[in-house]
């Protein structure tokens, strides 16, 4: 399967930290000219093994990247953010 570079991804992913968890994610990002880096962010479906503040690796079928989990929204989803090459 070929993949065109994009600025968003929605679908399955694996979150690897202290444990490995299969989740659904919604990610997007863009190049920020102020610091010259690509910033990506999004939401991860909630899972009891994931916690705010965790540093994790997120893997999709298109690649992987290091990110950090943070605040939980009212639907139980965790925010994830990172800089550099995104996992999509």
Residue pairs with C-beta under 8 A, 6 or more apart in sequence:
1 61
3 61
3 62
6 88
7 28
7 29
7 30
8 26
8 27
8 28
8 29
8 88
9 25
9 26
9 27
9 28
9 42
9 60
9 62
9 86
9 87
9 88
10 24
10 25
10 26
10 27
11 24
11 25
11 60
11 61
12 22
12 23
12 24
12 25
12 60
12 61
13 22
13 23
13 24
13 25
13 44
13 58
13 59
13 60
13 87
14 20
14 21
14 22
14 23
14 58
14 59
14 60
15 21
15 23
15 44
15 47
15 50
15 56
15 57
15 58
15 59
16 56
16 57
16 58
16 59
17 50
17 54
17 55
17 56
17 57
18 49
18 54
19 49
21 47
21 49
21 50
23 44
23 45
23 47
23 50
24 44
24 45
25 42
25 43
25 44
25 45
25 58
25 60
25 80
26 42
26 43
27 40
27 41
27 42
27 80
27 86
27 87
27 88
28 40
28 41
28 42
29 38
29 39
29 40
29 41
29 86
30 38
30 39
31 37
31 38
31 39
32 38
32 39
37 83
37 84
38 83
38 84
38 85
38 86
39 81
39 82
39 83
40 65
40 67
40 81
40 82
40 83
40 86
40 87
40 88
41 79
41 80
41 81
41 82
42 79
42 80
42 81
43 73
43 77
43 78
43 79
43 80
44 50
44 58
44 69
44 77
44 78
44 79
44 80
45 76
45 77
46 72
46 75
46 76
46 77
46 78
50 56
50 69
50 78
51 69
52 69
52 70
52 71
52 72
52 78
53 68
53 69
53 70
54 68
54 69
55 66
55 67
55 68
55 69
56 66
56 67
56 68
56 69
56 80
57 64
57 65
57 66
57 67
58 64
58 65
58 67
58 80
58 82
58 87
59 87
60 87
60 88
62 87
62 88
63 85
63 86
63 87
63 88
64 87
65 82
65 84
65 85
65 86
65 87
66 82
66 84
67 80
67 81
67 82
67 87
68 80
68 81
68 82
69 78
69 79
69 80
70 78
70 79
70 80
70 81
71 78
71 79
72 78
72 79
73 79
